[in-house]
Amino acid sequence: MKKHLSRFNAFTLLIFLAAVSATTAVELSREQGDRLERKIAEIAKNGAAEPVRPKKTPMSELEINSYMKFNVKEQIPRGLTHPQISPLENGNLRGSVYVDMDEFKRQRGSGGVMDPLSYISGRVPLTASGVLRAKDGKGQFQLISAEIHRIPVPKPLLQELVTFFSRTQENPRGINIDEPFILPAKIREVLVNRGEAIVIQ
């Protein structure tokens, strides 16, 4: 069960970090985060059952942002802080995260005077929007736009940032934005509506 839960945590962060939220910090709470954690545990438990029971699990925007703030804060890659997400209609997501560009550049090095990222330093807000399609046990995210300080970020540069911050020992190449992925815990579909995501097993 812990294995399924760990994989689902990674799935959750992939969706909600890749994608600026209307939820204020005052509204976020440990209680809301714990509620989502219990839902994730139930999804993992149901996914491990044979047969899997048909199940729909709604996750509110408030629960998602509280979960990222309180429950999985230590699992968020170093150099990323304050992730927030707004689920919109028809699979659309809009989100933000503060990126420590100095951490990124210390390990990456300079790309020279023609490299736009070499002129950005400190913690900066990265915002992005896109569409999540998750059906038949598979998911894929389609990027629409990304910005740093309201300056458009080309997709190759965004991919470089995503690759850097998503690398692990198990996946040293990091996450490819365009690459389809298998939904964990026998999840068949994820519906993204305004203010919520619904996980369907």
Buried (B, 14 or more C-beta within 10 A) or exposed (E): EEEBBEBBBBBBBBBBBBBBBEBEEEEBBEEBBBBBBEBBBBBBBBBBEEEBEEBEBEBBBBBBBBBBBBBBEEEBBEBBEBBBBBBBEEBBBBBBBBBBBEBBBEEBEEEEEEBEBBEBEEBBBBBBBBBBBBBEEBBBBEBEEBBBEEEEBEEEBBBBBBBBBBBEEEEEEBBEBEEEBEBBBBBBBBBBBEBBBBBBB
